[in-house]
Amino acid sequence: MGEAIIYITAIIFGPIVGGIAGGVGAALADVMSPYSIYAPGTLVIKFCEGFIIGFIVYTIQLKEWKPWKEYFVIISAVIIGGLVMVVGYWAYEAYILGLGPIVALGEVPLNLMQVGIGSSVAIPSGLGIQKALEIKR
């Protein structure tokens, strides 16, 4: 559910808040868990993920608002941000933690599942919250 919160925050509040919520929130969760070794990487990776999603959503100008355009922009942003997270953790595990590129591939399916589950919650929720707040771009 952490992914969904990052995505929703970035969709609603934009790149800065999305990045801070993603990086700091997720890193704090790592520090308070058995996965504290991931906290430095999480801070950077999740910040980038939230920032990129918010940046894409907030910088693409939709001259004529149409629901399918809004869906396309948000879905694209979440996919790109999610891929940044997957590649970021692969690189962190492979090169910073020293596990090697092949071993680090073992975590990729789990990270892709996080993206899938998070996006399946965040996309409809983010669109619904935007509509409720009457956020138009």
C-alpha positions in Angstrom: 0.0 0.0 0.0 3.0 2.3 0.3 3.2 2.6 -3.4 -0.4 3.6 -3.7 0.1 6.4 -1.1 3.1 7.7 -3.0 1.2 7.6 -6.3 -1.9 9.3 -4.9 0.2 12.0 -3.2 2.1 12.7 -6.3 -1.0 12.8 -8.5 -2.9 15.1 -6.1 -0.1 17.4 -4.8 2.5 17.4 -7.5 6.2 16.6 -7.7 7.7 18.2 -4.6 5.2 16.8 -2.1 5.1 13.5 -4.0 8.8 13.2 -3.9 9.1 14.2 -0.2 6.3 11.9 0.8 7.7 9.1 -1.2 11.3 9.4 -0.1 11.0 10.4 3.5 7.9 8.3 4.3 9.2 5.1 2.7 12.7 5.6 4.2 11.2 6.1 7.7 9.2 2.9 7.2 12.4 1.1 6.2 14.3 2.4 9.3 11.5 1.1 11.6 11.6 -2.3 9.9 14.0 -5.1 9.4 14.9 -3.6 6.0 16.8 -0.6 7.4 19.7 -1.4 5.1 17.5 -0.2 2.2 16.7 3.2 3.9 19.3 5.3 2.1 18.4 3.9 -1.3 14.7 4.2 -0.5 15.1 7.8 0.3 16.5 8.6 -3.1 14.6 6.0 -5.2 11.1 6.8 -3.8 11.8 10.5 -3.9 12.6 10.2 -7.6 9.5 8.0 -8.1 7.1 10.4 -6.5 8.7 13.5 -8.1 8.6 12.0 -11.6 4.9 11.0 -11.3 4.0 14.4 -9.9 6.1 16.2 -12.5 4.5 14.3 -15.4 1.0 14.8 -14.2 1.5 18.5 -13.4 3.5 19.5 -16.5 1.6 17.9 -19.3 -0.8 20.6 -20.5 -4.2 19.2 -21.3 -5.7 22.0 -23.5 -9.1 20.3 -23.8 -10.0 18.2 -20.7 -11.2 14.8 -21.7 -11.4 11.9 -19.3 -9.4 9.5 -21.5 -6.5 12.1 -21.7 -6.4 12.4 -17.9 -6.4 8.6 -17.6 -3.7 8.3 -20.1 -1.4 10.9 -18.5 -1.9 9.4 -15.0 -1.4 5.8 -16.1 1.7 6.8 -18.1 3.1 8.7 -15.2 2.6 5.8 -12.8 4.2 3.3 -15.2 7.2 5.5 -15.7 7.6 6.3 -12.0 7.1 2.6 -11.2 9.8 1.6 -13.6 12.2 4.1 -12.1 11.5 2.4 -8.7 12.2 -1.1 -10.1 15.4 -0.1 -11.9 16.5 2.0 -8.9 16.2 -0.9 -6.5 17.9 -3.2 -8.9 20.8 -0.9 -9.2 20.9 -0.3 -5.4 21.0 -4.0 -4.7 23.4 -4.9 -7.5 26.0 -2.1 -7.0 25.5 -0.4 -3.6 24.7 -3.5 -1.6 27.1 -5.5 -3.8 24.7 -8.4 -4.6 25.6 -8.3 -8.3 23.3 -7.7 -11.2 22.1 -11.3 -11.6 21.2 -11.8 -7.9 19.5 -8.4 -7.9 17.2 -9.5 -10.7 15.5 -11.8 -8.1 13.8 -8.8 -6.5 12.5 -7.4 -9.8 9.3 -9.5 -9.9 8.3 -8.4 -6.4 9.0 -4.8 -7.2 6.9 -5.1 -10.3 4.1 -6.6 -8.2 4.3 -3.5 -5.9 3.9 -1.3 -8.9 0.9 -3.3 -10.2 -0.9 -3.4 -6.9 -0.1 0.2 -6.0 -1.2 1.5 -9.4 -4.5 -0.6 -9.3 -5.4 1.3 -6.1 -3.8 4.7 -6.8 -5.1 5.4 -10.4 -8.8 5.1 -9.6 -8.4 6.7 -6.2 -6.3 9.6 -7.5 -8.8 10.3 -10.3 -11.6 10.1 -7.8 -10.0 12.4 -5.4 -9.1 14.9 -8.2 -12.7 14.9 -9.3 -14.0 15.4 -5.7 -11.6 18.3 -5.2 -12.4 19.6 -8.7 -8.8 19.7 -9.7 -8.5 20.5 -13.4 -5.4 21.1 -15.4 
